[in-house]
Amino acid sequence: MKQNLSEQKNATIYQYQLVKKVVVRSELILSHLIIAAIFLGIQMLVYGMNGLFAWLFGFAAIQLLHLVIIIITFISVTEAAERKWIWRVNPPWIGFKPANDISITVFRRVHRHLFWLGLCIIAVLYPWIQPSLMISLISWHIWVIIPRLLLSVAFRKQRKDGILRLQTREAFFYHR
């Protein structure tokens, strides 16, 4: 058992060595999903059926908004465009995520753009949309992006030339 653990600790993929592993516990995933359900309950309680529509439409609109922002970010971040991104519904990585390994600096840059541009675009829509939809857009945007921002925080002290690999319930950080 100790030998397997030490081998995993020093795991090497090509020229990269595993430095840190973050395991997303099932309790965290469950609480993340419960937050979405609570959000639905509040929307339904305050706005009725309009709240349900705003909740559903808000999720779809945020996914589309994130796609547009990621494509725009690819124009300015050339290395991100060379990587394949996929859409997944596996918690906690709901939405678009890198399909393969990605540089931690590119990951941070793309998600920083995604967070701030998303909030700015939603804010610009404020005068023209209903309050229930506005609340839904802001809530879904933050709900979808928060696991990735927490992951950036978890790896903040690591070297900037590292590689990030996202699995279903784990995130691995490698150095050269």
BALUMRO-46458 format. One record per atom (N, C-alpha, C, O): z, y, x. Coordinates in steps of 0.001 Angstrom, whole numbers, plus 500000, padded with zeros to 6 digits. Atoms other than C-alpha are relative to their C-alpha. Example, Ala and Ser with C-alpha at 12.3 -4.5 7.8 and 13.67 -1.06 7.14 Angstrom:
500000498810500890507800495500512300500000501200500900500665501181501936499940498810499180507140498940513670500730501090499230500899502198499739
This chain:
500000498817500818500000500000500000500000501258500870499242502191500607499947498843499117500899502445502788498694500172500761498262501297501012501259499922499275497713501597504638498917500608499109498149501448499577500990499434500917495560502373501568500235501474499779499280502246499697499679498604500198497379505655501049499613500831501213499084501932501057500366499257498804496875506728504660498486500052500162497946501047500644501461499975499944493213505735504476499445501035499030498494501745499355500463499029500969492794507831501330500300501414500468499504502327500247499625498676499512494605510752502926499008500490501048498692501679501090500954499632498966492176510730505835498566499623499620497719499432500493501333500382500458489147509868503722498967500989500523499184502201500526501071499173499469485935511148505210498707499660499294498335498492499173501318500161500593482643511683503446499031500693500926499095501909501109500918499505498985479859512102505972500792500723501074501584500087501770499252499300498964481216514838508245501187500772499416501784501590500115498918499280500650483835516089505756501248499132499875501162497934499605498731500715500095487504515124505736500791500540498810500870501751498605499199499618501154489679515139502611501244500746500463502019500241501274498859499183499620492244517911502928501018500062498864502222499953499096499084499870501124493691518276499446499370499384498758498166499484498525500431500624501248493476516404496180500881500529498882502107500512498992499264499533501168494476517866492825499704499043498859498552498868498459500131500908501128495092515392490042500405500763498745501493501336498681499711499335501261494906516823486533500707498981499113500104497998498681499209500949500780497660515090484604499593500023498534499135501043498019500401500119501401497023513869481082500811500932499101500308501367498065499197499060500781499879516057479772499377501389500004499380502085498989500646498700499899498078519139481022498731500045499147498473501042498472501208500067500812494821518058479386500351500032498518499704500729497736499573500038501396496618517300476129500476501371499539500138501804498438499526498660500378498343520694476115498843500984499917498853501882499075501180499140500043495017522380476847499244499801498683498791500774498079500660500289501266493463520654473821500838500455498805500290500906497799499117499541501077496494521453471654499900501510499831499984502013498711500172498548500086496046525136472489498771500338499162498810501271498360501200499772500813492529524956471011500274499705498527499791500422497651499662500333501389493912523278467874500915501060499380500754501414498212499126498928500483496650525911467543499175501248499715499386501940498719500891498860500189494006528564467949499225499863498684499072500842497954500692500254501272492052526972465056500946500235498827500568500858497835499027499805501070495196526906462925500282501466499732500363501885498577499739498562500164495886530586463546498783500689499377498930501526498486501218499412500563492269531517462823499883499676498508499545500548497707500084500407501405492346529541459556501095500683499165500852501081498026498890499373500714495742530982458573499722501480499730499972501974498631500224498564500133494731534590459164498689500322499280498662501205498424501317499644500508491020534567458270499399498987499031498301499220498525500509501003500945490576531454456081498764499297500548498698498945501726501232500689499592487141529867456164499195500822501008498470500257501827500662499169498978485796532844458139500573499704501383499862499781502386499366500371498737488286531840460833499435498704500547499212498575501751500607501262499565486879528307460918498593500239500526498219499712501573501354499680499543483334529666461170500040500726501344499266500408502247499896499253498735484382532114463913500414499075501132499932499219502256499537500949498988486148529290465776498850499137500488498673498958501693501133500855499631483082527037465704498880500802500660498358500410501704501074499176499450480528529776466303500391500588501346499555500711502242499520499427498737482670531300469055499856499027501156499466499417502257500138500995498936482705528054471027498543499863500433498245499851501627501428500132499670478914527682470815499482501258500693498707501169501646500458498738499403478360531361471633500498500146501437499768500636502299499453499915498641480635531171474689499254499055500940499002499407502092500768500925499164478768528121475994498641500605500354498189500499501494501287499342499746475478530012475630500182501188500941499381501385501855499717498867499123476977533111477231500263499539501430499768500150502377499732500529498665478273531059480160498721499512500670498537499704501872501281500446499440474834529498480625499198501192500512498661501150501619500760498809499591473191532929480757500621500634501244499898501008502168499333499403498845475792534286483193499820499136501238499607499664502330500195500888498841475496531228485444498576500131500529498376500171501743501392499830499559471698531597485538499827501339500708499161501413501741500076498688499346472042535301486353500702499964501352500212500542502322499271500122498736474602534477489038499184499221501019499236499524502211500843500769499080472193531937490531498979500887500688498585500618501823500962499084499387469786534775491168500638500702501204499979500910502223499347499288498901472361536554493353500683499070500996500922499462502139499340500959499114474020533448494824499011498866500226498963497910499452501095500948499794471149531475496318500481498572500215499820497627499785499518501357499745473244528522497441500372499291498699500210498076498589499632500613501283474480527945493874498762499510499260498818498511498543501229500396500694470908527754492611499455498688500539498758497964499829500476501245499407470201524887494991500772498786499490500339497651499687499160501085500518472914522811493330499695499771498522499287500689497811500215500333501399472594521045490015501300500226499235502370499804499675498861499783500873474935522150487239499746499251498698498612499181498224500141500772501225475604520071484137501017500493498970502029501106499308499083499647501071477235520629480773500773498757499610500177497719499320499145501131500335480176518347480036501024500401498938501370501573498788498969499785501005482700517960477245501272499252500391502169499087499564498815500716499521485245516046479352501071501000500401500872501770501341498947499066499605488513517984479446500531499650501383500571498461501700499899498574500225489542519966481423498752500780500384498741502004500255501206499310499543486048520776482728498993500110498856497854499663498992500892499839501146484548521624479339499061501158500297499496502247500669501001498984499727481323523549479742499178499636501219499057498461501567500850500224498845479091523955482757500838499850501254501781500606501489499300500248498743480261522552486076498990499466501012497940498955500625500906500548498989478651521582489385499941498478499883500971497816499755500171501450500098477216518067489216500370499314501306500836498175501301499741500567498678477643517491492948501042500835500721501690501692500121499099499204499180479740518870495764499490501433500072498285501681500034500368498590499930479812522662496011500939500694500980502111500336501097499193499194499091481040525134498584501067500727499188500792501217498092498906499353500713484413526578497593499732501486499812500133502059498798500308498577500147483167530120498216498990500226498880499113501191498126500983499874501083480186529601495895500681499726498662500440500435497686499269500325501227482438527987493283500825501187499537500794501553498362499177498834500349484824530941493395499153501180499555499480501851498576500856498866500336482046533508493322499371499825498620499375500759497818500632500253501297480254531913490365501030500153498878500733500760497849499009499926501064483465531602488362500637501383499879501064501774498792499539498611500084484630535098489235499000500824499200499383501611498334501035499315500791481290536419487943500059499565498544499961500389497635499946500544501354481560534163484923501156500611499212500987500984498051498830499447500682485041535430484067499804501474499650499941501864498491500067498556500232484458539167484491498776500415499194498893501252498299501178499646500787480890539377483190500146499541498552499717500234497629499765500477501361481878537271480188500877500959499217500560501301498077499125499043500676484735539628479330499294501326499724499484501920498663500723498731500195482499542685479803498973499889498874498854500800498055501008500176501059479738541313477573500678499895498640500196500469497664499257500100501264482264540385474874500520501379499592500472501732498414499489498655500298483788543885475123498900500915499482499142501746498606501125499173500468480362545481474671499664499687498542499217500568497807500292500414501375479944543518471420501042500470498992500829500342497787498871499644500854483211544873470016499619500813498756500060500457497664500275499198501205481768547547467674499189499267498915499214499669497752500937500614500950479319545152466004500444498663499420499763498125498548499608501315500514481254541959465358501347500069499288502142500981499516498760500065500768484079540986463016501183499678500914501018499058501965498818500272499171487629540819464347500235498502500251500639498123501350499772501433499803487848537045463803499070499436501069499480498590501864500950500464498988484725536478465908500343500565501376500194499884502390499603499391498726485922538895468581501168499231500620501149498914501809498852500759499520489244537074468875499547498619500463500001498125501494500491501326499658487413533753468920499241500010501323499448499131502160500777499930498759485007534809471682500909500182501214500741499505502228499092499764498868487777536135473922500842498748500273501002498336501422499149501176499828489997533116473308499239498822500591499728498172501515500794501117499465487249530538473912499598500253501441499624499342502269500411499669498633486064532365477019501142499710500974500940499061502000498849500220499121489539532332478551500377498521500013500704497980501070499622501402500098490255528789477307499100499111500849499580498187501507500952500820499236487104527353478908500133500249501494500016499312502284500052499666498572487425529171482233501346499822500713501374499726501940498686500045499355491184528902482864500211498776500899500824498935501955499786501109499057491145525361484364499307500215501345499829499802502381500713499743498744488575526473486959500684501084500811500731501005502038499272498960499282490525529622487806501282499439500606501660499810501718498808500643499449493664527529488239499652499131501205500430499032502153500458500800498867491696525237490535499736500889501212500058500515502340500207499056498900490640528243492621501329500438500603501444500597501818498673499623499511494286529250492871500619498854500803501262499084501828499433501157499291495274525713493913499430499859501402500119499374502300500639500127498694492819525858496826499908501340500737499123501464501677500122498658499419493369529518497746500370500061501473499837500905502194499556499953498608495075528765501085499140499145500921499397499080502123500865500858499195492345526403502268498914500837500680498636501969500284501075499309499278489586527346504690498833500255499061498620499519498098501092499589500880486576529064503167498719499202500200497774499354499425501213500789499768484033526638504612500123498595499409499372497693499779499770501309500587485327523748502523499039499676498864498300500527498371500856500527501072483554521644499927500911499507498882501937498873499128499248500406501175484824521049496407499218498936499245498005499045499064500606501056500821484148517900494394500856499835498744502049499547498828499295500157501270485083517764490699499681498641499402498517498293499203500126501260500724485672514391489098500577500220498608500978501332498266499540499858501373486750513707485540501412500565499917501653501497499150498616499533500055490478514201486168500564500332501371501780500394501552499557499691498648490595515055489857499058501021500623497891501143500249500789499070499199489410517724492233500344499739501461501517499655501823499819500292498581488918517046495941499496501173500819498474501779500501500416498938499094488738519592498736499829499413501388500749498799501930500343500566498678487043518630502019499716501124500987499218502188500618500365499124498877486724520368505404499027499268500897498943498040500888500867500596498984484155519818508088500808499533501157500257499000502120
